């Protein structure tokens, strides 16, 4: 092989390795973005929802709209996570199904809409109190160790989704 061909072969190998590294780096960044959306917009908000329900229970539901507003944030986060994961092509069909079912089941609970707060009945409060227990059973509660990775979050989401009944009792 001539010297020129050897040089072109080496250059081609180096450029291909750089391309592979660049693609791998891009995939890692996309997965990081997806995980950050789910950790900050869903997991964190579910933990906060559990804490707000506990606070309202201690305060005899003095300000129930804190709970219904936070539930709205959870629902928005799930929707954002599903959309982002689908757009990036990083959300598996199983994960999408779990999250879609969780979204549907959480949508049964009263939540605030833009410029409008809902009034909670005693049944609604009992349902939220049961939701708090289900959140804790799934490992999504204040003063609990929370794993900040997608696999453990999806296990928590699946446990929560399976524990919520359709339709709600009462």
N, CA and C of each residue as an Amber inpcrd file, in Angstrom:
protein
   510
   0.8520000  -1.1680000   0.0000000   0.0000000   0.0000000   0.0000000
   0.8980000   1.2300000   0.0000000   0.4620000   2.1990000  -0.7550000
   1.2770000   3.4120000  -0.8440000   1.1400000   4.2430000   0.4220000
   2.0790000   5.1240000   0.5760000   2.1110000   5.9960000   1.7490000
   0.8490000   6.8530000   1.8360000   0.3820000   7.3290000   0.7000000
  -0.8160000   8.1760000   0.6570000  -2.0560000   7.3930000   1.1080000
  -2.1840000   6.1500000   0.6690000  -3.3260000   5.3240000   1.0470000
  -3.3030000   5.0020000   2.5440000  -2.1040000   4.7320000   3.0870000
  -1.9810000   4.4760000   4.5220000  -2.4020000   5.6990000   5.3250000
  -2.0090000   6.8630000   4.8620000  -2.3750000   8.1060000   5.5420000
  -3.8920000   8.3120000   5.5000000  -4.5060000   8.1060000   4.3420000
  -5.9570000   8.2700000   4.2060000  -6.7070000   7.2430000   5.0570000
  -6.1900000   6.0150000   5.1370000  -6.8180000   4.9940000   5.9700000
  -6.7740000   5.3970000   7.4450000  -5.6350000   5.8620000   7.9090000
  -5.5090000   6.3060000   9.3060000  -6.4210000   7.4970000   9.5860000
  -6.4490000   8.4380000   8.6620000  -7.3090000   9.6140000   8.8290000
  -8.7770000   9.1870000   8.8780000  -9.1600000   8.2580000   8.0160000
 -10.5380000   7.7650000   8.0010000 -10.8950000   7.0870000   9.3250000
  -9.9690000   6.2830000   9.8570000 -10.2150000   5.6140000  11.1370000
 -10.3880000   6.6270000  12.2550000  -9.5290000   7.6210000  12.2980000
  -9.6130000   8.6600000  13.3340000 -10.9250000   9.4170000  13.2230000
 -11.3100000   9.8000000  12.0060000 -12.5610000  10.5470000  11.8270000
 -13.7730000   9.6990000  12.1950000 -13.7480000   8.4270000  11.8720000
 -14.8580000   7.5340000  12.2480000 -14.9500000   7.3770000  13.7580000
 -13.8120000   7.2550000  14.4280000 -13.8220000   7.1720000  15.8940000
 -14.3760000   8.4510000  16.5050000 -14.0040000   9.5900000  15.9530000
 -14.5400000  10.8650000  16.4390000 -16.0520000  10.9370000  16.2230000
 -16.5160000  10.4660000  15.0960000 -17.9550000  10.4580000  14.8080000
 -18.7060000   9.5640000  15.7890000 -18.1750000   8.3790000  16.0480000
 -18.8060000   7.4700000  17.0020000 -18.8490000   8.1100000  18.3930000
 -17.7500000   8.7490000  18.8050000 -17.7070000   9.4150000  20.1110000
 -18.7250000  10.5540000  20.1710000 -18.8510000  11.3030000  19.0940000
 -19.8040000  12.4110000  19.0510000 -21.2420000  11.9030000  19.1560000
 -21.5620000  10.8340000  18.4570000 -22.9110000  10.2520000  18.5180000
 -23.1970000   9.7240000  19.9240000 -22.2330000   9.0310000  20.5190000
 -22.4170000   8.5030000  21.8740000 -22.6250000   9.6370000  22.8650000
 -21.8820000  10.7050000  22.7340000 -22.0260000  11.8670000  23.6120000
 -23.4100000  12.4880000  23.4610000 -23.9080000  12.5890000  22.2220000
 -25.2420000  13.1380000  21.9790000 -26.3310000  12.2800000  22.6060000
 -26.1880000  10.9680000  22.5010000 -27.1740000  10.0540000  23.1020000
 -27.1680000  10.1960000  24.6160000 -25.9770000  10.2810000  25.2020000
 -25.8890000  10.4570000  26.6550000 -26.5460000  11.7640000  27.0850000
 -26.3520000  12.8220000  26.3250000 -26.9740000  14.1050000  26.6590000
 -28.4950000  14.0220000  26.5680000 -29.0130000  13.3370000  25.5540000
 -30.4700000  13.2060000  25.4130000 -31.0530000  12.4190000  26.5730000
 -30.4000000  11.3330000  26.9720000 -30.8720000  10.5550000  28.1150000
 -30.8160000  11.3730000  29.3930000 -29.7790000  12.1800000  29.5470000
 -29.6620000  13.0400000  30.7250000 -30.8200000  14.0350000  30.7820000
 -31.1330000  14.6400000  29.6460000 -32.2370000  15.6070000  29.5960000
 -33.5500000  14.9310000  29.9690000 -33.8000000  13.7590000  29.4110000
 -35.0390000  13.0320000  29.7180000 -35.1200000  12.7250000  31.2160000
 -34.0270000  12.2170000  31.7740000 -34.0180000  11.8830000  33.1990000
 -34.2070000  13.1140000  34.0630000 -33.6030000  14.2260000  33.6890000
 -33.7510000  15.4500000  34.4730000 -35.2000000  15.9340000  34.4730000
 -35.8750000  15.8130000  33.3350000 -37.2840000  16.2090000  33.2670000
 -38.0980000  15.3610000  34.2340000 -37.8890000  14.0560000  34.2250000
 -38.6720000  13.1800000  35.1010000 -38.3030000  13.3690000  36.5770000
 -37.0370000  13.5920000  36.8620000 -36.6280000  13.7580000  38.2610000
 -37.1330000  15.0810000  38.8330000 -37.0130000  16.1660000  38.0720000
 -37.3960000  17.4770000  38.6130000 -38.8830000  17.7760000  38.4510000
 -39.4560000  17.3780000  37.3350000 -40.8400000  17.7550000  37.0600000
 -41.8720000  16.7270000  37.5170000 -41.4450000  15.4970000  37.7770000
 -42.4140000  14.4860000  38.1950000 -42.0570000  13.9380000  39.5740000
 -40.9000000  13.3100000  39.7120000 -40.5520000  12.6840000  40.9890000
 -40.5290000  13.7070000  42.1200000 -39.8470000  14.8140000  41.9150000
 -39.7750000  15.8470000  42.9490000 -41.1630000  16.3840000  43.2860000
 -41.9900000  16.6030000  42.2750000 -43.3370000  17.1230000  42.5100000
 -44.2370000  16.1040000  43.2070000 -44.0370000  14.8100000  42.9380000
 -44.8160000  13.7890000  43.6490000 -44.4430000  13.7700000  45.1320000
 -43.1580000  13.9080000  45.4350000 -42.7150000  13.9720000  46.8340000
 -43.3020000  15.2140000  47.4990000 -43.2690000  16.3220000  46.7850000
 -43.8350000  17.5570000  47.3330000 -45.3470000  17.4320000  47.5370000
 -46.0290000  16.7480000  46.6250000 -47.4660000  16.5180000  46.7640000
 -47.7500000  15.7330000  48.0390000 -46.9690000  14.6870000  48.2870000
 -47.1510000  13.8960000  49.5060000 -46.9760000  14.7870000  50.7390000
 -45.9570000  15.6240000  50.7330000 -45.7150000  16.5160000  51.8610000
 -46.8240000  17.5400000  52.0560000 -47.3440000  18.0580000  50.9620000
 -48.4350000  19.0320000  51.0630000 -49.7240000  18.3920000  51.5790000
 -49.9910000  17.1620000  51.1700000 -51.1750000  16.4720000  51.6870000
 -51.0240000  16.2670000  53.1900000 -49.8370000  15.8340000  53.6260000
 -49.5880000  15.6380000  55.0630000 -49.7580000  16.9490000  55.8140000
 -49.2470000  18.0330000  55.2460000 -49.3680000  19.3440000  55.8880000
 -50.8370000  19.7570000  56.0080000 -51.6030000  19.5440000  54.9510000
 -53.0210000  19.9070000  54.9810000 -53.7880000  19.0440000  55.9810000
 -53.4090000  17.7970000  56.1080000 -54.0570000  16.9340000  57.0990000
 -53.8060000  17.4780000  58.5090000 -52.5680000  17.8960000  58.7770000
 -52.2400000  18.4620000  60.1020000 -52.9570000  19.7850000  60.3400000
 -53.1640000  20.5380000  59.2770000 -53.7970000  21.8540000  59.3910000
 -55.3050000  21.8010000  59.1540000 -55.8850000  20.6000000  59.1600000
 -57.3210000  20.4100000  58.9500000 -57.7820000  21.0010000  57.6070000
 -56.9590000  20.8030000  56.5920000 -57.2530000  21.2490000  55.2350000
 -57.5690000  22.7400000  55.1580000 -56.7260000  23.5460000  55.8010000
 -56.9190000  24.9970000  55.8200000 -56.7220000  25.6210000  54.4400000
 -55.8330000  25.0750000  53.6330000 -55.5610000  25.6380000  52.3040000
 -55.4180000  24.5040000  51.2900000 -56.5410000  23.8720000  50.9320000
 -56.4820000  22.6810000  50.0740000 -55.9580000  22.9530000  48.6630000
 -55.9980000  24.2080000  48.2300000 -55.5430000  24.5070000  46.8810000
 -54.0370000  24.3620000  46.7130000 -53.3040000  24.2930000  47.8220000
 -51.8850000  23.9620000  47.7080000 -51.7340000  22.5630000  47.1240000
 -52.5870000  21.6470000  47.5480000 -52.5480000  20.2640000  47.0770000
 -53.0230000  20.1790000  45.6260000 -54.1390000  20.8190000  45.3200000
 -54.6810000  20.7040000  43.9660000 -53.7760000  21.3980000  42.9440000
 -53.1200000  22.4630000  43.3450000 -52.1770000  23.1410000  42.4490000
 -50.9500000  22.2600000  42.2090000 -50.4560000  21.6350000  43.2710000
 -49.2860000  20.7500000  43.1210000 -49.6340000  19.5450000  42.2590000
 -50.8400000  19.0220000  42.3960000 -51.2540000  17.9140000  41.5380000
 -51.2410000  18.3530000  40.0790000 -51.6760000  19.5720000  39.8210000
 -51.6090000  20.1100000  38.4570000 -50.1720000  20.1530000  37.9510000
 -49.2350000  20.5180000  38.8260000 -47.8160000  20.5280000  38.4410000
 -47.3280000  19.1170000  38.1220000 -47.7730000  18.1300000  38.9050000
 -47.3990000  16.7380000  38.6490000 -47.9190000  16.3030000  37.2800000
 -49.1810000  16.5960000  37.0150000 -49.7730000  16.2030000  35.7300000
 -49.0450000  16.8770000  34.5650000 -48.7330000  18.1630000  34.7100000
 -47.9860000  18.8670000  33.6600000 -46.6040000  18.2460000  33.4680000
 -45.9670000  17.8560000  34.5670000 -44.6500000  17.2390000  34.4880000
 -44.6860000  15.8950000  33.7840000 -45.6860000  15.0910000  34.0840000
 -45.8100000  13.7860000  33.4110000 -46.0050000  13.9900000  31.9130000
 -46.8790000  14.9210000  31.5770000 -47.1430000  15.1920000  30.1580000
 -45.8780000  15.6910000  29.4640000 -45.1450000  16.5870000  30.1140000
 -43.8970000  17.0940000  29.5570000 -42.8810000  15.9660000  29.3940000
 -42.7940000  15.0860000  30.3880000 -41.8580000  13.9670000  30.3140000
 -42.1810000  13.0100000  29.1820000 -43.4570000  12.6960000  29.0150000
 -43.8660000  11.8060000  27.9230000 -43.5520000  12.4530000  26.5810000
 -43.9080000  13.7020000  26.4380000 -43.6680000  14.4120000  25.1820000
 -42.1820000  14.5140000  24.8790000 -41.3880000  14.8890000  25.8730000
 -39.9440000  15.0200000  25.6840000 -39.3210000  13.6740000  25.3490000
 -39.6790000  12.6450000  26.1020000 -39.1410000  11.3110000  25.8410000
 -39.4860000  10.8030000  24.4580000 -40.7090000  11.0720000  24.0100000
 -41.1100000  10.6390000  22.6710000 -40.3770000  11.4290000  21.5990000
 -40.2460000  12.7330000  21.7930000 -39.5510000  13.5590000  20.8050000
 -38.0730000  13.1820000  20.6900000 -37.4540000  12.8530000  21.8210000
 -36.0440000  12.4540000  21.8050000 -35.8700000  11.0050000  21.3710000
 -36.9610000  10.2270000  21.3890000 -36.8770000   8.8220000  21.0310000
 -36.2190000   7.9830000  22.1140000 -36.2910000   8.4580000  23.3620000
 -35.6090000   7.7650000  24.4560000 -36.5680000   7.1220000  25.4460000
 -37.8620000   7.2250000  25.2220000 -38.8480000   6.6670000  26.1460000
 -39.3650000   5.3490000  25.5810000 -39.1930000   4.2810000  26.3420000
 -39.6520000   2.9760000  25.8580000 -41.1800000   2.9360000  25.8530000
 -41.7180000   2.0100000  25.0800000 -43.1750000   1.8630000  25.0130000
 -43.7420000   1.4900000  26.3780000 -43.0440000   0.6400000  27.1170000
 -43.5040000   0.2330000  28.4470000 -43.5320000   1.4370000  29.3930000
 -42.4730000   2.2430000  29.3900000 -42.4310000   3.4310000  30.2440000
 -43.5230000   4.4240000  29.8580000 -43.7300000   4.5900000  28.5540000
 -44.7850000   5.4920000  28.0930000 -46.1540000   5.0050000  28.5550000
 -46.3770000   3.7080000  28.5060000 -47.6620000   3.1430000  28.9240000
 -47.8740000   3.3510000  30.4260000 -46.8450000   3.0870000  31.2300000
 -46.9490000   3.2860000  32.6780000 -47.2640000   4.7460000  32.9840000
 -46.5250000   5.6470000  32.3660000 -46.7170000   7.0790000  32.6390000
 -48.0670000   7.5820000  32.1390000 -48.5160000   7.0750000  31.0060000
 -49.8360000   7.4820000  30.4930000 -50.9480000   7.0050000  31.4210000
 -50.8330000   5.7800000  31.9270000 -51.8340000   5.2730000  32.8710000
 -51.7860000   6.0530000  34.1830000 -50.5800000   6.3720000  34.6460000
 -50.4490000   7.1700000  35.8680000 -51.0890000   8.5360000  35.6730000
 -50.8480000   9.1530000  34.5250000 -51.4510000  10.4520000  34.2210000
 -52.9770000  10.3490000  34.2660000 -53.5300000   9.3300000  33.6320000
 -54.9910000   9.1570000  33.6060000 -55.5530000   8.9610000  35.0050000
 -54.8750000   8.1440000  35.8070000 -55.3790000   7.8580000  37.1520000
 -55.2680000   9.0780000  38.0600000 -54.1790000   9.8290000  37.9570000
 -54.0480000  11.0350000  38.7760000 -55.0100000  12.1320000  38.3270000
 -55.4150000  12.0890000  37.0690000 -56.3660000  13.0890000  36.5510000
 -57.7510000  12.9500000  37.1760000 -58.0190000  11.8150000  37.8350000
 -59.3080000  11.6320000  38.5140000 -59.4500000  12.5560000  39.7150000
 -58.3230000  12.9070000  40.3110000 -58.3470000  13.7500000  41.5040000
 -58.5960000  15.1940000  41.0820000 -59.3000000  15.9440000  41.9320000
 -59.5390000  17.3500000  41.5920000 -58.2160000  18.1030000  41.4960000
 -58.0680000  18.8860000  40.4300000 -56.8960000  19.7320000  40.3000000
 -57.3130000  21.0620000  39.7000000 -56.5280000  22.0720000  40.0030000
 -56.8720000  23.4270000  39.5860000 -56.6200000  23.6150000  38.0920000
 -57.4460000  24.4540000  37.5070000 -57.2240000  24.8800000  36.1350000
 -56.8270000  26.3460000  36.1560000 -56.4170000  26.8370000  35.0320000
 -55.9670000  28.2160000  34.9430000 -57.0670000  29.1680000  35.4250000
 -56.7390000  30.0030000  36.3830000 -57.6390000  31.0200000  36.9620000
 -58.8350000  30.4440000  37.7000000 -58.7620000  29.1640000  38.0800000
 -59.9020000  28.5590000  38.7520000 -59.4290000  27.5130000  39.7540000
 -59.8180000  27.6900000  41.0250000 -59.5120000  26.7180000  42.0590000
 -60.7310000  25.8350000  42.2810000 -60.5020000  24.5580000  42.5270000
 -61.6130000  23.6470000  42.7920000 -61.9210000  23.6500000  44.2850000
 -63.1500000  23.3200000  44.6150000 -63.5690000  23.1560000  46.0010000
 -63.5220000  21.6680000  46.3160000 -62.8320000  21.3110000  47.3890000
 -62.7270000  19.9040000  47.7590000 -63.8570000  19.5000000  48.6980000
 -64.4460000  18.3490000  48.3940000 -65.4450000  17.7740000  49.2900000
 -64.7110000  16.9210000  50.3230000 -65.4490000  16.4270000  51.3010000
 -64.8510000  15.5320000  52.2970000 -64.3540000  14.2510000  51.6240000
 -65.0790000  13.7830000  50.6160000 -64.6500000  12.5980000  49.8750000
 -63.3310000  12.8530000  49.1630000 -63.2080000  14.0460000  48.5480000
 -61.9670000  14.4110000  47.8720000 -60.7970000  14.4070000  48.8470000
 -61.0210000  14.9530000  50.0250000 -59.9530000  14.9980000  51.0370000
 -59.5420000  13.5870000  51.4490000 -60.5360000  12.7040000  51.6280000
 -60.2170000  11.3150000  51.9730000 -59.4340000  10.6360000  50.8550000
 -59.8320000  10.9110000  49.6160000 -59.1030000  10.3380000  48.4780000
 -57.6560000  10.8410000  48.4310000 -57.4580000  12.1150000  48.7050000
 -56.0970000  12.6530000  48.7370000 -55.2930000  12.0390000  49.8830000
 -55.9420000  11.8120000  51.0190000 -55.2450000  11.1990000  52.1460000
 -54.8260000   9.7640000  51.8040000 -55.6820000   9.0490000  51.0720000
 -55.3090000   7.7140000  50.6120000 -54.1920000   7.7880000  49.5760000
 -54.2270000   8.8100000  48.7180000 -53.1640000   8.9990000  47.7390000
 -51.8290000   9.2240000  48.4460000 -51.8560000   9.9430000  49.5410000
 -50.6270000  10.1660000  50.3050000 -50.0300000   8.8370000  50.7530000
 -50.8730000   7.9450000  51.2560000 -50.3810000   6.6330000  51.6830000
 -49.8140000   5.8560000  50.5050000 -50.4630000   5.9440000  49.3630000
 -49.9840000   5.2430000  48.1730000 -48.6520000   5.8190000  47.6940000
 -48.4980000   7.1190000  47.8000000 -47.2260000   7.7470000  47.4430000
 -46.1050000   7.2400000  48.3440000 -46.3850000   7.1690000  49.6380000
 -45.3730000   6.6910000  50.5860000 -45.0410000   5.2150000  50.3370000
 -46.0590000   4.4140000  50.0540000 -45.8280000   2.9940000  49.7740000
 -44.9680000   2.8080000  48.5240000 -45.0870000   3.7320000  47.5810000
 -44.2820000   3.6680000  46.3570000 -42.8870000   4.2570000  46.5650000
 -42.6340000   4.8050000  47.7560000 -41.3170000   5.3810000  48.0390000
 -41.1990000   6.8340000  47.6550000 -42.3350000   7.5060000  47.4830000
 -42.3440000   8.9070000  47.0800000 -42.9040000   9.7630000  48.2080000
 -42.0760000  10.0420000  49.1830000 -42.5330000  10.8350000  50.3140000
 -41.4030000  11.6180000  50.9370000 -41.7920000  12.6220000  51.7000000
 -40.8000000  13.4110000  52.4200000 -40.0870000  12.5300000  53.4380000
 -38.8510000  12.8550000  53.6970000 -38.0000000  12.1350000  54.6520000
 -37.8250000  10.6630000  54.2750000 -37.8580000  10.3870000  52.9770000
 -37.6000000   9.0420000  52.4660000 -36.4270000   9.1510000  51.5020000
 -35.6540000   8.0880000  51.4070000 -34.5410000   8.0810000  50.4620000
 -35.0860000   7.9500000  49.0530000 -34.7400000   8.9060000  48.2210000
 -35.2070000   8.9250000  46.8390000 -34.0070000   8.6830000  45.9270000
 -34.0940000   7.6670000  45.0930000 -33.0390000   7.3820000  44.1230000
 -33.2730000   8.2580000  42.9010000 -32.2400000   8.9710000  42.4980000
 -32.3640000   9.8990000  41.3760000 -31.8890000   9.2490000  40.0820000
 -32.5210000   8.1380000  39.7190000 -32.2410000   7.5510000  38.4060000
 -33.5480000   7.0530000  37.8030000 -33.5310000   6.9390000  36.5110000
 -34.7590000   6.6490000  35.7760000 -35.3350000   5.2770000  36.1070000
 -34.4930000   4.2730000  36.2710000 -34.9940000   2.9220000  36.5520000
 -35.7600000   2.8610000  37.8660000 -35.1950000   3.4400000  38.9280000
 -35.8960000   3.4020000  40.2150000 -37.1520000   4.2560000  40.1670000
 -37.1090000   5.3830000  39.4580000 -38.3110000   6.2090000  39.3410000
 -39.4200000   5.4640000  38.6120000 -39.0730000   4.7440000  37.5390000
 -40.1050000   4.0270000  36.7930000 -40.7070000   2.9130000  37.6400000
 -39.9270000   2.2880000  38.5030000 -40.4800000   1.2840000  39.4190000
 -41.4480000   1.9420000  40.3940000 -41.0880000   3.1260000  40.8990000
 -41.9800000   3.8560000  41.8010000 -43.2600000   4.2610000  41.0730000
 -43.1150000   4.7610000  39.8510000 -44.2810000   5.1820000  39.0710000
 -45.2080000   3.9990000  38.8000000 -44.6280000   2.8360000  38.5150000
 -45.4330000   1.6480000  38.2540000 -46.1690000   1.1910000  39.5140000
 -45.4780000   1.2050000  40.6560000 -46.1370000   0.8500000  41.9240000
 -47.2950000   1.7880000  42.2150000 -47.0640000   3.0730000  42.0210000
 -48.1100000   4.0670000  42.2760000 -49.2750000   3.8680000  41.3190000
 -48.9740000   3.6970000  40.0530000 -50.0160000   3.5350000  39.0490000
 -50.8730000   2.3140000  39.3460000 -50.2420000   1.2130000  39.7600000
 -50.9870000  -0.0110000  40.0590000 -51.8420000   0.1220000  41.3150000
 -51.4710000   1.0030000  42.2200000 -52.1970000   1.1140000  43.4880000
 -53.4010000   2.0480000  43.4220000 -53.4630000   2.8990000  42.4200000
 -54.5840000   3.8420000  42.3120000 -55.7470000   3.1710000  41.6000000
 -56.8970000   3.2060000  42.2460000 -58.0810000   2.5540000  41.7040000
 -58.7960000   3.4660000  40.7150000 -59.5070000   2.8280000  39.7820000
 -60.3360000   3.5620000  38.8390000 -61.7070000   2.9400000  38.8910000
 -62.7650000   3.6660000  39.1350000 -62.7830000   5.0270000  39.6530000
 -62.4240000   5.0480000  41.1420000 -62.1850000   6.2550000  41.6220000
 -61.8600000   6.4140000  43.0390000 -63.0370000   5.9810000  43.9050000
 -62.7260000   5.5220000  45.1160000 -63.8030000   5.1400000  46.0450000
 -64.5470000   6.3940000  46.5080000 -65.6040000   6.1620000  47.1860000
 -66.4740000   7.1700000  47.8100000 -67.3790000   7.6980000  46.7770000
